[in-house]
Amino acid sequence: GLTRHVRIASIVCRPRWRNWQTRCLEGAVGHVPVWVQIPPSAPFLMSVTIVLDVMGADRPPHELVTGALKAAARLPVHLVIAGRRRSVEPYLPPDAPAEILDCEQVVEASDAPVGAIRKRASSLVRGMELLRAGKADAFLSPGNTGAVVGAALLMLGRLPGVQRPGLCASLPTLPGREILVVDAGANADPKPQHLLQYAVMGRLYAQDLLGTEEPKLGLLNIGTEPGKGNRLIRAASRLLEHVPGFSGNVEPHDLLLHRPVDVVVCGGFSGNLAIKALEGGAELVLEMLRASIGGTRKSRLGGLLLRSSFRELALRLRYDRYNGAPLLGVRRPVAVAHGRSSPEAMEGAVARTFWAVRSGLLERLARAVAEGTPTGTGS
């Protein structure tokens, strides 16, 4: 019969500091693309349909679409672009693996979650409806985080046993491997039991994303000594002692520099503040380097000699390589991207959402929370 040639990733046993999904997406050495013949029906079965909400972000919709299409060109992804047709259609090639879900209303950054959900004709609500109806595999938005979390809770619901969902964000680190932070802003007023569940869910996500069988967990605190922190943190620390891989408290200033753990557990308020402060600090360092290199003739010469080292450092600290935070604990795959996502950042967010769906993470989370304890790899 007829066959179709598609490009897939060949997984080989040459792992470095990244897992096979991430390295494959970036075309890294060690995971070789190959061409194989498969039946015509297989690409359809392998494809993942992602609803992409392109309204309400800091960047215009066409920039987000441009980045998403780059990911769709490399992966079996079908995009449902939720937004105003007139803002999207002129930038959508005729042969693009995408369709438009025309939505006139926009959820703004200033909208409260409850008010945002009342905008029934918005890209957020209509996209969530598509996901709830089973016509899509995942939902991704760089818009209002509170509105996305609220819509996911009300329209999709939580996994059985999950008390509060948490956003799992990724941060670049100087050692190279990314570090995961749960919660990054979904639950501003958590209870100790919520942090325990974040540890369980974050551990499983780290196994899939980082390829680490036994991820190390840390609790974000003002000091590493036992007994530090407020009542919430002290109570959560006692619960986390029973979670495999828990190694105690970690401080924010150590995360990017030393990467003491694989997963950082925290409340949404403190986690969001820490992430924004760390990202701002990383951007400040890069801007200071650029300014100092162009200062004098000697500095320009030194910058030329160290250009490759500076480029490597800049790549390590770019947040857009780690974009797309899954909302762990809801019934369907939902992810939140940076509000200021560039085309490159949106490309990464679509790719990360694709692999979260393909990994079967949701089913593993449901089992782990129902059992009340973390499960091992492959369980």
C-alpha positions as CSV (number, residue, x, y, z in Angstrom):
1,G,0.0,0.0,0.0
2,L,0.9,3.6,0.0
3,T,3.4,4.8,2.6
4,R,4.5,8.1,3.8
5,H,7.9,9.2,4.9
6,V,8.0,11.1,8.2
7,R,10.9,12.3,10.3
8,I,11.0,10.8,13.8
9,A,13.6,10.7,16.6
10,S,15.8,7.7,17.1
11,I,16.5,7.3,20.8
12,V,20.0,6.1,21.4
13,C,21.9,5.4,24.6
14,R,24.1,8.4,24.6
15,P,22.4,10.7,27.2
16,R,24.1,13.8,28.4
17,W,22.6,16.3,30.8
18,R,19.2,16.6,29.1
19,N,16.5,14.0,28.6
20,W,15.8,12.4,25.2
21,Q,12.7,14.5,24.5
22,T,14.3,17.9,25.1
23,R,17.5,17.0,23.3
24,C,15.6,15.6,20.3
25,L,13.5,18.7,20.0
26,E,16.6,20.9,20.0
27,G,18.4,18.7,17.4
28,A,21.1,18.0,19.9
29,V,23.9,15.6,19.2
30,G,23.1,12.1,20.5
31,H,19.6,11.7,19.1
32,V,19.7,11.2,15.4
33,P,16.7,12.0,13.2
34,V,16.0,9.2,10.7
35,W,13.6,8.6,7.9
36,V,11.4,5.6,8.1
37,Q,8.4,4.3,6.2
38,I,5.1,3.9,8.1
39,P,1.5,3.4,7.0
40,P,-0.5,6.5,6.1
41,S,-2.7,6.1,9.2
42,A,0.2,6.2,11.6
43,P,0.9,9.9,11.5
44,F,-2.7,10.6,12.3
45,L,-2.6,8.3,15.3
46,M,0.6,9.8,16.5
47,S,-0.5,13.5,16.1
48,V,-1.3,15.7,19.0
49,T,-3.9,18.5,18.7
50,I,-3.0,21.5,20.8
51,V,-5.3,24.5,21.2
52,L,-3.1,27.6,21.2
53,D,-4.7,30.8,22.7
54,V,-2.9,33.7,21.1
55,M,-4.9,36.6,22.6
56,G,-4.1,38.5,25.7
57,A,-0.3,38.1,25.7
58,D,2.3,40.8,25.6
59,R,3.3,40.0,22.0
60,P,1.0,40.2,18.9
61,P,-0.8,37.0,17.8
62,H,1.2,36.6,14.6
63,E,4.5,36.3,16.5
64,L,3.1,33.5,18.6
65,V,1.7,31.8,15.6
66,T,5.1,32.0,13.8
67,G,6.9,30.2,16.7
68,A,4.1,27.6,17.1
69,L,4.3,26.7,13.4
70,K,8.0,26.1,13.7
71,A,7.3,23.4,16.4
72,A,4.5,22.0,14.3
73,A,6.9,21.7,11.3
74,R,9.2,19.4,13.4
75,L,6.6,17.4,15.3
76,P,3.3,15.7,14.6
77,V,1.3,18.5,16.0
78,H,-2.0,20.0,14.7
79,L,-2.7,23.5,16.0
80,V,-6.1,25.0,16.7
81,I,-5.3,28.7,17.0
82,A,-7.9,30.4,19.1
83,G,-8.1,34.1,18.4
84,R,-9.4,36.8,16.1
85,R,-9.3,35.5,12.6
86,R,-8.3,38.8,11.1
87,S,-5.2,38.8,13.4
88,V,-4.1,35.3,12.6
89,E,-5.2,34.3,9.1
90,P,-2.9,36.7,7.1
91,Y,0.1,35.0,8.8
92,L,-1.0,31.4,8.3
93,P,0.4,29.6,5.3
94,P,-2.2,27.6,3.3
95,D,-0.4,24.3,4.0
96,A,0.1,24.9,7.7
97,P,-1.0,22.1,10.0
98,A,-3.4,24.5,11.7
99,E,-6.9,25.8,11.8
100,I,-8.4,28.9,13.3
101,L,-11.0,29.0,16.1
102,D,-12.4,32.4,15.6
103,C,-13.0,34.2,18.9
104,E,-13.9,37.9,19.2
105,Q,-13.5,38.4,22.9
106,V,-10.2,38.7,24.6
107,V,-9.3,37.9,28.2
108,E,-7.0,40.8,29.3
109,A,-4.2,40.6,31.8
110,S,-6.2,42.8,34.2
111,D,-9.3,40.6,34.1
112,A,-10.1,38.7,37.3
113,P,-10.4,34.9,36.9
114,V,-14.2,34.8,37.5
115,G,-14.9,37.8,35.2
116,A,-12.7,36.2,32.5
117,I,-14.7,33.0,32.5
118,R,-17.8,34.9,31.9
119,K,-16.4,36.0,28.5
120,R,-18.0,33.0,26.8
121,A,-16.8,34.1,23.3
122,S,-13.2,34.5,24.4
123,S,-10.3,32.4,23.1
124,L,-9.7,31.1,26.6
125,V,-13.2,29.8,27.2
126,R,-13.8,28.5,23.7
127,G,-10.5,26.8,23.7
128,M,-11.1,25.1,27.0
129,E,-14.5,24.0,25.8
130,L,-12.8,22.3,22.8
131,L,-10.4,20.5,25.2
132,R,-13.3,19.5,27.5
133,A,-15.2,18.0,24.6
134,G,-12.3,15.8,23.7
135,K,-11.7,17.6,20.3
136,A,-8.1,18.5,21.4
137,D,-5.4,16.9,23.4
138,A,-4.0,20.0,25.2
139,F,-4.5,23.7,25.8
140,L,-1.6,26.2,25.8
141,S,-1.8,29.9,26.6
142,P,0.6,32.8,27.2
143,G,-2.3,34.9,28.5
144,N,-3.7,35.7,32.0
145,T,-2.3,32.9,34.3
146,G,-5.0,33.3,36.9
147,A,-7.7,33.2,34.3
148,V,-6.2,30.0,32.7
149,V,-6.0,28.3,36.1
150,G,-9.5,29.4,37.0
151,A,-11.0,28.2,33.7
152,A,-9.2,24.9,34.0
153,L,-10.5,24.3,37.5
154,L,-14.1,25.2,36.7
155,M,-14.4,23.7,33.2
156,L,-12.1,20.7,33.4
157,G,-11.9,19.9,37.1
158,R,-9.2,18.4,39.2
159,L,-7.8,14.9,39.1
160,P,-9.3,12.7,41.8
161,G,-7.5,13.3,45.1
162,V,-5.8,16.5,44.0
163,Q,-6.7,19.4,46.3
164,R,-5.0,22.2,44.4
165,P,-3.3,22.1,41.0
166,G,0.2,23.6,40.7
167,L,2.2,25.2,37.8
168,C,5.5,23.5,37.2
169,A,7.9,26.0,35.6
170,S,11.4,25.3,34.4
171,L,14.5,27.5,34.9
172,P,17.9,27.4,33.3
173,T,20.9,26.9,35.6
174,L,24.6,27.5,35.3
175,P,25.5,23.8,35.6
176,G,23.3,23.2,32.5
177,R,20.4,21.1,33.6
178,E,17.1,22.9,34.1
179,I,15.4,23.0,37.5
180,L,11.7,22.6,38.1
181,V,9.6,24.9,40.4
182,V,6.2,23.8,41.7
183,D,4.1,25.9,42.3
184,A,4.9,28.9,40.1
185,G,1.7,30.8,40.6
186,A,-1.5,28.8,40.6
187,N,-2.1,28.7,44.4
188,A,-1.1,31.8,46.3
189,D,-2.4,30.5,49.7
190,P,-1.4,26.8,50.0
191,K,-1.7,24.4,52.9
192,P,1.0,21.9,53.8
193,Q,-0.9,19.1,52.2
194,H,-0.9,21.0,48.9
195,L,2.9,21.3,49.0
196,L,3.1,17.5,49.6
197,Q,1.1,16.9,46.5
198,Y,3.3,19.3,44.5
199,A,6.2,17.2,45.5
200,V,4.5,14.0,44.4
201,M,3.5,15.5,41.0
202,G,6.7,17.4,40.5
203,R,8.7,14.3,41.1
204,L,6.9,12.4,38.3
205,Y,7.2,15.3,35.9
206,A,10.9,15.5,36.6
207,Q,11.2,11.8,35.8
208,D,9.6,12.3,32.4
209,L,11.2,15.7,31.5
210,L,14.7,15.3,33.0
211,G,15.1,11.6,32.6
212,T,16.1,11.2,36.3
213,E,14.9,8.1,37.9
214,E,15.1,9.4,41.5
215,P,14.8,13.3,41.3
216,K,16.0,15.3,44.3
217,L,13.4,17.5,46.0
218,G,13.9,20.7,47.9
219,L,11.6,23.0,49.8
220,L,12.0,26.7,49.1
221,N,12.9,28.5,52.3
222,I,14.8,31.4,53.8
223,G,17.6,29.1,55.1
224,T,18.8,25.5,54.6
225,E,18.8,24.7,58.4
226,P,16.0,22.4,59.6
227,G,13.3,24.3,61.5
228,K,13.6,27.5,59.4
229,G,10.6,29.2,57.8
230,N,7.0,30.1,58.8
231,R,4.4,27.7,60.1
232,L,3.4,26.6,56.6
233,I,7.0,25.7,55.6
234,R,7.7,23.9,58.9
235,A,4.6,21.8,58.6
236,A,5.2,21.1,54.9
237,S,8.8,20.0,55.7
238,R,7.6,17.4,58.2
239,L,5.3,16.0,55.5
240,L,7.9,16.0,52.8
241,E,10.3,14.0,54.9
242,H,8.4,10.9,53.8
243,V,8.7,11.6,50.1
244,P,11.5,9.8,48.3
245,G,14.3,12.1,47.2
246,F,13.5,14.9,49.7
247,S,16.8,16.6,50.7
248,G,15.6,19.5,52.9
249,N,15.4,23.2,52.4
250,V,16.9,25.2,49.5
251,E,17.5,29.0,49.2
252,P,16.6,31.0,46.0
253,H,20.1,32.2,45.4
254,D,21.5,28.7,45.1
255,L,19.0,27.5,42.4
256,L,20.6,28.9,39.3
257,L,24.2,28.8,40.5
258,H,24.5,25.4,42.1
259,R,21.3,23.6,41.2
260,P,21.1,21.7,44.6
261,V,17.9,19.8,43.6
262,D,15.9,18.8,40.6
263,V,12.5,20.0,41.9
264,V,11.8,23.0,44.2
265,V,8.5,22.8,46.1
266,C,6.9,26.1,47.2
267,G,3.7,28.1,47.4
268,G,2.5,29.9,44.3
269,F,3.2,33.4,45.7
270,S,6.7,32.8,46.8
271,G,7.4,30.6,43.8
272,N,6.3,33.2,41.3
273,L,8.3,35.9,43.1
274,A,11.4,33.8,43.1
275,I,11.1,32.9,39.4
276,K,10.6,36.5,38.3
277,A,13.5,37.7,40.5
278,L,15.8,35.0,39.1
279,E,14.9,35.6,35.5
280,G,15.4,39.3,36.0
281,G,18.8,38.7,37.5
282,A,19.8,36.5,34.6
283,E,18.7,39.1,32.1
284,L,20.6,41.8,34.0
285,V,23.8,39.8,33.9
286,L,23.5,39.3,30.1
287,E,22.7,43.0,29.5
288,M,25.7,44.1,31.7
289,L,28.0,41.8,29.7
290,R,26.7,43.3,26.4
291,A,27.2,46.8,27.7
292,S,30.7,46.2,29.1
293,I,31.9,44.4,25.9
294,G,31.0,47.4,23.7
295,G,32.6,50.0,26.1
296,T,36.2,50.4,25.0
297,R,38.5,49.0,22.2
298,K,40.1,46.6,24.7
299,S,36.8,45.3,25.9
300,R,35.6,44.8,22.4
301,L,38.7,42.8,21.6
302,G,38.2,40.8,24.7
303,G,34.6,40.2,23.8
304,L,35.6,39.0,20.4
305,L,38.0,36.4,21.9
306,L,35.4,35.3,24.4
307,R,32.5,35.4,22.0
308,S,31.9,31.6,22.0
309,S,31.9,31.5,25.8
310,F,29.5,34.4,26.1
311,R,27.2,32.8,23.5
312,E,27.1,29.6,25.5
313,L,26.3,31.4,28.7
314,A,23.6,33.4,27.0
315,L,22.0,30.2,25.6
316,R,22.1,28.6,29.1
317,L,20.3,31.5,30.7
318,R,17.7,32.1,28.1
319,Y,14.2,31.5,29.6
320,D,12.6,30.9,26.2
321,R,14.3,27.5,25.9
322,Y,12.4,26.4,28.9
323,N,9.0,27.9,28.2
324,G,5.6,26.2,28.9
325,A,4.6,25.3,32.5
326,P,2.1,22.5,32.7
327,L,-0.7,22.9,35.2
328,L,-0.3,19.7,37.2
329,G,-3.4,18.2,38.8
330,V,-6.2,19.0,36.3
331,R,-8.1,16.4,34.3
332,R,-6.7,17.5,30.9
333,P,-3.3,18.8,29.8
334,V,-3.1,22.5,30.3
335,A,0.0,24.6,30.0
336,V,0.8,28.3,30.6
337,A,3.6,30.1,28.7
338,H,5.3,33.4,29.5
339,G,3.2,36.4,28.8
340,R,6.1,37.9,26.9
341,S,6.9,34.8,24.9
342,S,8.9,35.4,21.8
343,P,8.4,33.2,18.7
344,E,11.3,31.1,19.9
345,A,9.8,30.8,23.3
346,M,6.4,29.8,21.9
347,E,8.1,27.2,19.7
348,G,9.6,25.7,22.9
349,A,6.3,25.8,24.7
350,V,4.4,23.9,22.0
351,A,7.1,21.3,21.9
352,R,7.1,20.9,25.6
353,T,3.3,20.6,25.6
354,F,3.5,18.0,22.9
355,W,5.9,15.8,24.9
356,A,3.8,16.2,28.1
357,V,0.9,14.7,26.2
358,R,2.9,11.9,24.6
359,S,4.6,10.8,27.8
360,G,1.3,9.8,29.5
361,L,2.1,12.1,32.4
362,L,-1.6,12.7,33.2
363,E,-2.3,9.0,33.8
364,R,0.8,8.6,36.0
365,L,-0.2,11.7,38.1
366,A,-3.7,10.4,38.6
367,R,-2.3,7.0,39.9
368,A,0.3,8.6,42.1
369,V,-2.1,11.0,43.8
370,A,-4.7,8.3,44.2
371,E,-2.2,6.1,45.9
372,G,-0.9,9.0,48.0
373,T,2.8,8.2,47.4
374,P,5.1,8.8,44.5
375,T,5.5,6.0,42.0
376,G,8.7,4.9,40.3
377,T,9.7,5.3,36.7
378,G,7.5,3.2,34.5
379,S,4.9,2.5,37.2
